[in-house]
Structures are given as structure tokens and as C-alpha cells.
């Protein structure tokens, strides 16, 4: 059985398997049912590893073990595998989420916070900066910044970026609104995102910016995150953001924003 390395690589990424697992699985798919020894020969996986690999595939929902002597393994339909793997992932994620949720009142989290609090005392505020890669990482960090906001949040984004922020940041922005945090959002408003802009009006003052194209967020006039790339030209995985804890730069950027804000039209 000859399967291209490119196809095996795609399977590894899609199903989160290692190389031996995809080799044994595809070998079993080509036979329907087979023994560990036969699969070792077909897949070119060491016999000493084949049983472990098959046991792993069985736990993940890819195959079924047939009782008897010799022990054989049965391939499942790929469509059934997809459904089983999806259910297993959802169950695994649910269990992990529940474990993490229980940490909120646990002494483990208190101890971690104590360690962090003691350590952060020795860090200069100017050292609290870093770069983030990938749009999901950017939004995770933005969400954290917004949840910690105490007074003001200033956001300027692109037309498509406005749509993303409703989906990713709305719950945290709603909490900020309840706490009395002043939120302002500026973005190009058109027919494609007007509905989103109106939805965001529940938690922020939203205005249409036509001339300026930028992507940045300022929190409490001392924290700043700005994105380096045009979101229309680069894949989300390659998006890059810079996070800086700098009162001087953040206030300067807010002052420039104030000048532009006055000329922007409010969303009705």
C-alpha cells in the first residue's frame, strides 16, 4: 500500500494523530480487518509499536478490536470515525473545562496568584510587553485586557474587524458596560457591518471612520495593543499584534484618536 506523504501529513493535522497512527489506520482501512502483525508489515511500523498504536486508535474511536485468536482489528467507515472523534473531542473539552472551572475556588489557583503577585512586583511596567501571533491568540489577549479594564476602552478597527469583535468580545464588553467602563469603537461602517455596529451600540459609542485605516486598542490610557498587518491581505494564522504597557505612548495615541473622533459620524 503506497500513500503519499502529503496525504498522511494532512490526516495528521486534521485528526491530531502521529505518523505511526495514520500509517496503521490507513493500512487497516485498506484491508477492512487485519491482525497487528499484518498491519505492521503493510504500514512499515515497527511490530513492537503496533499494538500500542492500535490501542490508541481504539480509544480515540478510529477502530474496533475483534475478540478471538489471533486478535483482529476492524476498520470503521471514515464518516463514522469523524462523528466519533468529534464527540470524543467535545466530551474531552467539556471535562477539561469543568476541571478548570473548579479551580476558581481552589487553593491551587490562590497559590498560583500568590506566586504571580510576588513575582510581578520585581517587574518594571515597561517590561510588560510582548508580541502575539495568530488572530485567535490576539483576541484571547484582547479579551483579557478588556476584562481587566477599569475606566476606558478605545478601539479602532477595520470593517471586517468590527464583525469579529462582536463575536469574540461582546460578553466582556457587556460586563465592562455594567461596571461603568467607557467604551468607544471606531471603524468603517457599511452595509455589510451596519447591523453589527448597531448591536455594539448597546455597550459602546460607535462611530464611522472613513479616512483612517488602523487596528489598535487602548485600555485605561496605559495599555496598548496594535496589529501590524492588514487583515484583508493576510491569513488569520499570520496576524501579528504587539502588546505594550506604556502610559506615555498609550496617552499620546489616545490624544490623536480624540482629534479624529470629533470628526467621525455616530452610528444611528
Secondary structure as UniProt FT lines:
FT   HELIX           5..15
FT   HELIX           19..31
FT   STRAND          33..35
FT   HELIX           36..43
FT   HELIX           47..59
FT   TURN            60..61
FT   STRAND          63..66
FT   STRAND          72..75
FT   HELIX           78..102
FT   HELIX           103..105
FT   HELIX           107..120
FT   TURN            121..122
FT   HELIX           125..127
FT   STRAND          129..133
FT   HELIX           135..147
FT   STRAND          152..157
FT   HELIX           159..178
FT   TURN            179..180
FT   STRAND          182..187
FT   TURN            191..193
FT   HELIX           194..200
FT   TURN            201..203
FT   STRAND          205..208
FT   STRAND          216..219
FT   TURN            220..222
FT   STRAND          223..227
FT   TURN            231..233
FT   HELIX           236..238
FT   STRAND          240..245
FT   HELIX           247..261
FT   TURN            262..263
FT   STRAND          265..266
//
